[in-house]
Amino acid sequence: MAEILVRGGQPLTGKVAVLGAKNAVLKQMVAALLAPGQSRLDNVPGILDVEIMSELLSYVGCSVDRHGHTLTIDVPGELRPEAPLELVRQMRASIVILGPLLARCGVARVALPGGDDLGARPIDMHLEGLEQMGIEFHLEHGVLTGSGHLRGADVDLPFPSVGATENVLLAAVRAEGVTSINNAAREPEIEDLVGFLRSMGASIEGEGTAILRIKGVESLNSTDYQVVPDRLEAGTYAAAAAITGGSIRVEDCVPGHLRMELKKMEEAGCSIERGDTWFAVTGPERPNRIDFATLPFPGFHTDMHPQMVAMLSVADGTSVVTENLYDSRFRYVGELARMGADIHIEGPHMVIRGVPALSGCPVLASDIRAGAALVLAGLRAEGETTVGGTGHIDRGYEDLVGRLRSLGADIDQR
């Protein structure tokens, strides 16, 4: 397996542009299944998860073609309503194919999903929402089968789950009648999915709020759409400037999608300028200590948690981080400790006592954002850091090594 070699001590400087959001494009790819014909997505990142989702769409009968950052999906008149284990187990986001298959075929057989090992992430809310819309499910040998006639319903989510909101939304656009999703997720990627569906002819109101109202339509049309910029990629470059004491201008992004994360970086001593489609971060010699807790949008994004912890591991003072979403998000902490970080975990809380310096050593990525955090730590550490498990990083970042090198990092992949 490939490794990333990082030689630390160099402040990063320069400009970097952000590509389309992983957490938006994957859902828009499955949304294309709702209408026969050719749909095109622009600003698509060259990441492994897009390749996996393309394989899944090909399995159900589509033709998927990629040229640069443009993805073309030809959707046939009839689909195979199945998602096999060998594809689904690689990526948790594949569970959102359930809604479109039920809407198009009236039946769906989907293996239970895999993806990053972040602890228990049950899909109960997905299923309960779809059951309220008339779908019956049964599970046998690890394969979930759903069938029935979709009807509008008032769906009350006990938690603003992104995945559950997406699955119910993707089914509701073709359901009979009106569906309300109460306590819906408000993430920018949900808003972008609504924009994509609306461009297909869907009738949806309330994006960006806690209540989505969807009036089902008999048919949708294929479409062309540009994917929203990836706020997590943008945030990772911001953290790279912060941890190295560098100065990076991040372009082709939406600063408002990172308002909480950038606010916390300012509290940590970073100087930040903002424009309509860019922001610039200049990091301090050593960050200040801060506290934060992860929450659904507009709160602090859990997928920016590891990058911020890497930064706080060299902060001046003691920081407290509370993880409210994933019970096993802390798996990477032992790897940071190998580099000299002083971190103590108590339940969902993490106490980080900043140290003056980290030491490079071999470490292993356990998921996408943990991998990014270890690379960032390596940028600050003394000596050489070898990051293994880089297949995780490739799932969420296009050419992270090359982009960091363009900012002055001493980094290679082998």
Buried (B, 14 or more C-beta within 10 A) or exposed (E): EEBBBBBBEBBBBBEBBBBBBBBBBBBBBBBBBBBBBBBBBBBBBBBBBBBBBBBBBEBBBBEBEBEEBBBBBBBEEEBBBBBBBEBBBBBBBBBBBBBBBBBBBBBBBBBBBBBBEBEEBEBEBBBBBBBBBBBEBEEEEEBBBBBBEBBBBEBEBEEBBBBBBBBBBBBBBBBEEBBBBEBBBBBBBBBBBBBBBBBBBBBBEBBBEEEBBBBBBEEBEBBEBBBBBBBBBBBBBBBBBBBBBBBBBBBBBBBEBBBBBBBBBBBBBBEBEEEEBBBBBBBBEBBBBBBBBBBBBBBBBBBBBBBBBBBBBBBBEBBBBBBBBBEBBBBBBBBBBBBBBEBEBEEBBBEBBBBEEBBBBEBBBBBBBBBBBBBBBBBBBBBBBBBBBBEBBBBBBBBBBEBBBEBBBBBEBE
